[in-house]
Amino acid sequence: MENNVDTIIGVNVLIKGNLNNKNSVEINGSVEGEVRSDDHIDVGQTAKISGPVTAKTIVISGQVKGIVEATERLEINPTGVIIGDINAKSLIIQQGATFIGKSIMPSDNVKIPSSNKEDKKEVTTEAAAIKVEKEEKKELDEKDKVDDKEIIEDKFGFFSKK
C-alpha cells in the first residue's frame, strides 16, 4: 500500500464509538460506530464495521454494514462485503465482492450528498432536471391526448359532455 498508515486497529480489538483520524487508518478488528479519515481507510479481511465509513480513498476487504462514502476512490476486493449505500467518485468492485445497496457516482460538477441526517439535500444535476422536465412533458402530453380524444369523440357523438 502506498499510504503510510497512522492508526492500526488489531484483529482482537473491538471499538464501540466513533473513530476519527486525519491520516490513514487500517482496521482488522471490529468497530461499532462511525469510521472517518481525511485520507485513506483500509478495511482488512478480518474487519467488521457497523456504521458509516468516510474517507478520501477506501479499500474494503472485510465487512461493512452502513453507508460508505469515498470522495475520490472506493475499491471492494473479492473478500469485501458492503451492506449499505455507497457514494464514490470512482468505484472498483472486484469479482467475488458483495455489495447490497445503492450507489451514487457523481461527476466532477456534482457534489456527493452527505449522509448527515441534518444535511440531507437532493442531488440536483442537469441530467436529473432534464429527466424531471421530460416526465412533466410526458404527463402533459398524455393529458392533452385524453382531452383531444374526448373532444374528437364528442364531435362524432360517441360521448356527451357532463
Salt bridges, closest charged atoms under 4 A:
GLU34 OE2 - ARG36 NH2 2.77
GLU75 OE1 - ARG73 NH2 2.33
ASP85 OD2 - LYS102 NZ 3.95
ASP108 OD1 - LYS89 NZ 3.01
ASP119 OD1 - LYS121 NZ 3.60
ASP141 OD2 - LYS137 NZ 3.21
